[in-house]
Amino acid sequence: MKRFSRVLAVFLILRSTLAFAFETDQYNLPPVPLADIGDEVAEYTEQNVRRAIDRVNNQIAVRLACLEDQSERGGCGSDETERQRLADLRSEDTMIREVFKLLGGGVPPFTNSGSWMEKHRFRVQPARFKTSYADSIFRTAPFDYLTISATVRLYGFEFGTDKIAHFFQQGYGYYRSFQKSRAKGLTERQAERKAFKGGVFSEDTYYGTLVGGVYSNADLAANFAGMRFYENLTHEVLLGTERRPPILVIRDGRWQFNENIDVRDSLLRPFLSNHLNEARNPSVYFNLFGFRSFIRGVVRKQACPEWRERFPGTSKAEFVAETDSLLLWHGATYGAKNSGKRITIAETCFD
């Protein structure tokens, strides 16, 4: 009993002071179809990648000038130092880090891209939907609702704006872990598992269950997809059966977009899927004070009629098959929990 009391106290303190867990709600469907903002978000991503390229290439030009102009050495190091600086600037780590700074930078869990997603005036409307507090599945968890993210639609997939922040911020952390593991000789699958273990821990603690009572499979999928995005910036990656060539390459000693790809189409579209939707890829909910039971009741009473009306030709078996398929990301494990504590559309709306 004492141990339970201590756990409960920590849970309540974390929820009341940190409020880290940005939640979202795709059970409540938008009353009107959302405009698809995929191209505009890809455009924003491309602009920032171009800025990163320019930053690195400008520094490459400075270092080259130092090596070529022997008469003026102001601000320059020795030839050996300048050659090392050039090598660093032409390294994959430097280029990827510059992209991260522009898209995933910020004080966690806030990011440049996440703030842009919430505040930007998109050209097509309606671009966002945020369920009201009265209709929310988080009515009994006001701290969760205070951090709730709007739902958006990108390339046909609906998910919370928080997933873009996860993609660019936590995805970079995964990528760094992945690279370190590969350098130590781990296989690709071993390195992936090493990378997502940190995400699993955060969902079990300060980003998830302890703070908001939610272990989000969709958050973990966004982290994992972001890792593959950063990897694909400078390496070919295999997504399912499709080989994606590197997005950036070195030509004549400077960084540029790969001329053999469609840039706008390569930056986001390949990495987005229903894995990021928290109704289709449902979370595991902690049932303290009946939290999970309450959410299930709200979904059954309020959301299920909307789902049956919006998807009249989809059967329970089809919803089950989709939910099960999202436990892997292109065949890879990413930390998703297959638990009866999830609130699935199939079991809640077709029981």
N, C-alpha and C positions, 0 to 999 in steps of 0.2 A: 504493500500500500504506500509506503514511504517513497519507494522508487517511482511508482506511478505519479505521485504528487510532484516529485521533482521534475519528471518529464513534462507533466502538464504545465508547471510553472514556466519552464524554459519555452515551451510552445507558445504560451500566451505572451510572454515578454518579447519574444522574437516577432510575433505578429503585430504587436502594438508599437514596436520601436523601429524595426527595419523596413517592413513592407517592401521587401525586395522582389517578391514574386509577382511580376507582371502577368496578370491572367487575361484570358480572352474567352469569348463565348460564341461558338459556332452552332450551338444547339438551336438558339433563337435565330431563325433565318431573317435576312433583310426583307422588309415588307415589299420593296420593289427591287428588281434586279440591279446589282451593282455594275457600274461601268468597269470595263477591263483596263487597268492602268499599267499592264505589264510593260508595254513599249516605253512609257514615260519613266518608269522606274529603271528600266534598262538604259535609257538615255542618261539619266542621272548617274548611274553606275559607270557608264562609259566616260562621261565628263570627268569624273573623279579619277578613273584609271589614267586618262590622258594627262591630268594634272600631275599624277604621280610619275608618269613617264617623263614629263617635262622637267620636274624637279631633279630627277636622277640624271637625266641627260645634260642638264645645265651644269651640274657638278662634274660630270665627266668632261665637259668642255673646259672647265676651269682647271682641272687636273692635267689635261692635255696641254693647255697653254703653259702651265708651269714647266712641263717637260720640254716643250719646244722652244720657249723663250729663255735662254740661258742668261740674258743680260739683266732681266728684272725678276728678282726672286721674292718680292714682297708678298707675304702671305703664303708662300710656297715652302714645302719641305725639301729634303734631299731627294735626289732622283729615286732612290730606293723607297723612300716614304711615299712619293707620288705614285710610283708604280703599284704599291700595295693599296693605296687609296683607290686607284683605278680598278684594280681587281675586285675590291670590295663593292664598288659601285656597279660593277658588271655582274655581281653575284645574284643568284636567285633570292637569297634571303633579304638583301637590301631592297630589291624591287618589290617584293611581296610585302615587306614591312611598310613601305611608303603607301601602298594601296590600303593596307589595314589602317594606317593613321587617318586617312581621309574618310574611310567608310565605317570602320569599326572603332575608331578612336572615341574617347570620352571616359567619364568616370563610371565604371560598372555600377548598375546595369544600363546606364544611359549611353547612347551612341550617337554619332553624327547622323548616321543613316536613319536610326529609329526616330530621332527628333524630326528629321525632314519628312519622314512618312506620316507623322502625326500632324504636322503644321503646314505642309506644302499645299497650295491651291492647285489641284490637278485640272488639266484642261477638259477632261470629260467628267461628268457628274451623273448620278451620285457616286462618289469615290469611296466613301467610308460608311460603315454602319456600326453604331455602338448601342447596344440594347439598354433600355432604361433600367434604373435601379429596381423599380417595381416589378419588372419582368425578368430580371436577371436571376441566373441560377445561384448567384452569390448574395442573395438578400439577407441571409443569416451570417454573412461574412463581410461586413462593410469595408474592412481593410483590403480584402481582395478586390472588391468593386472599385475602390478608390484608384487602384492601379490598372483597371481593366483597359485593354487595348481595343481599338476599333478593328472591325473586320474589313478586309480589302479583297479585291479580286485581281489576280495576276495570271495571265495566260490560261484562264479558265479555272483556276484553283482559288478557293477562298480560305483565308487564314488571317490571324491577327497580325497587326503591324509589329508586334513584339518579335515575330519570327524573323523579320529582316534584321533586327538588332542581334538576335541570336546567331543568325547566319554570318554576319560580318564580324562580330566581336568574339563570341565563344568559338565560332568556327576557326578563327585564327589561333586561339589557344590550342584547339585540337590539332591544327596543322603543325604547330611548333612541337607538340608532343610526338606526333606521328614522325616528323623528320628526325628527331633525336633518336627515336626507337629504331628507325631504319638505318641510321648511321651506326648503331650498335649491332647491326646484323639481324634484327628481327624481321620476320616475313611481313608482307603487307597486311595480312589479316591480324597477325600478332600486334603490329604497330597500331592498327585501327582499334583493337580492343584496349590497348594501353591508353590510347587517346580518349576514348569515351568513358573510361572508368572515372575520370575527374568529373565529367558531366553527370554520371549516375550519382556520385557522391553529393554534388550540389543539388540535384533534384531530391535526394533523400533528406537534405538538410536546409541550408540557408537560401536556396533559390526555389525550394519546393515544399515538401511535406511539413517541415518544422515551421515554416513561415505562413504558407497559405493553405496547407492541408491538401496540396495537389502535387502529384508526381506526374509531370507532363511528358508523355511519350513524344508529342509533337515538338516540344522544345529540344529534346535530344535529337530528333530527326533534323531539325534546322541546324543545330550545331554540326552534325555529321555532314550534311550537305554543304555547309560553309567550308568545312575542311577540304572537301573535294574541289570546291571552287578555287581555293587558294592553291591547291596542288595543281589544278588545271591551268593556272596562270602561266606557269613555265614548263609544265610537263604534260605529255599525253596521258589521258585517263580513260579507263574503261567504265562506262556506265551501262550496266546490263550487258547487252551485246554490241553497243555502239562505242566506237573509239573516237574520243574527242581530242583533236590536236591541240597543242599548247596555244594559249591565247596571245602570249607575248613571246617575242624572240629577240635575240641580239643580231643586228645587222651592221656591219662596218663599225663595230665597237659601241653601238648605241642601241637602246631599247626601242622597240616599236611593236605595233599590233601585227600579228601574223597575217600576211597578205593572202593566205589561203583559206581564211575563215570569214564568215559573216559576223563581224564584231558584235553588233547589237543583238543578234540572235544567239550568240555563244555565251554571253555574260551571266544571264539568269535563267532563261527558259529551261535549259537541260537539268537544272538542279531543283526545280519546283515540282511539287506533286501534292496529292492529298495527304501525304505524311504530315504536312504542316497544319492540317485542319483538326481541331480538337474535338469535333463531333465524329468525324470519320475515323480518326486515329485517337481514340479517347484516352483520357488520363486515368490514373488511379487516385481515388479520393479517400482521404482519411475520414473515418466515420465518428470522430470525437463529437459528442453532443448531437449525434444524428446528422452530421453534415452531409455525408454521402446519401443517406436516405432522403433528406430534404431535396437535394439536387435531382435525384431520380424521380421524385414526385413532381417537381416542377417540369422536368423534361417530358414526363408521361402526359401530364395534364395540358401543358402549354405548347411544347415544341412538336410533339408527335403528330398532332393533326396537321401542322404545317408541312412536316416531312412527307406524310402520306399524300397530301394534296399536291406538293411540288414534284414528287417522284412516284406517280401512281402506278407506273409499270415496273417498279423495282420491288423484288420480293425480299422476304426475310433472309432467305438463303443467299441472295446476292449481296445483301449488306454484311452478312457474316463473312462471306468469302472476301469481300473488300477489306474489312477490318483485319482479318487474319493475314492478308497479303501485306499489310502495312507494318507488320512486326519486323520485316526485313527491309533494308534500303538497297535496291538493286542486288539482292542476294546477300547483303552483308548485315551482320548483327550490329546494332547501334545503341543497345541498352534499353530497348522498349520492354516493358513488363506486360506479360500476358496474364492478366489477373481477373478474377471474378469481381474485383472491386472497381473495375472499369464500368462506365455507364455507356453501353453501346446502343446505337440506334436500333439494331436488330432485336436485342433482348428487351429493350425498354418499350419500343413502339409496336412490336409484333408479338409480344408474349401473350 
